[in-house]
Amino acid sequence: MEVGLVDRRASILPSPIEKDGKLDGAIDRIHRIIVCTLCRDVPTGTRSGESLCAELRSRLSAHHEPAVAQGFAVEGVACMADCSRPLTVAFQAQRKAAYLFGSIDAQADPGDLVRFAKLYASLADGWCNSGQRPAGLAGKTLARIPAGPAGSLP
Ligand code: FES
């Protein structure tokens, strides 16, 4: 493997939370919800990614199931290259399928995103079909990417 590739992977692997895989010595925050902070809402044109991050953090931390309340890190990222379907939101975890959702409404969809988080946390490999996902996310699943080999990025 080329040194440049190793260096590039090393720069994207650790997040502040995943560096040691632990938070407060309790449950690992093994799942990530990634929200685009550059997407502009249709039709208002406002960027709602940051507010959606705050809303998701609030709802997740108040969840009655510890695996949901403590098992997710919510992070913003500037663009996930699906700008034609704002607002985009991704779910990712090691050894689990990854998902990219588009056309997310920051006002209407947080509840369904948290319901999907509960489902996602419960699935060993993260794989689910459209019938299992919250109805409000129907037609918004842009990608379902199988987990990578053990020890690799998801
Ligand atoms: S601006 Fe949000 S995906 Fe590109």
Boltz pocket constraint, residues with backbone or C-beta under 6 A from the ligand:
constraints:
  - pocket:
      binder: B
      contacts: [[A, 36], [A, 37], [A, 38], [A, 39], [A, 40], [A, 78], [A, 79], [A, 80], [A, 81], [A, 82], [A, 83], [A, 84], [A, 86], [A, 88]]
      max_distance: 6.0
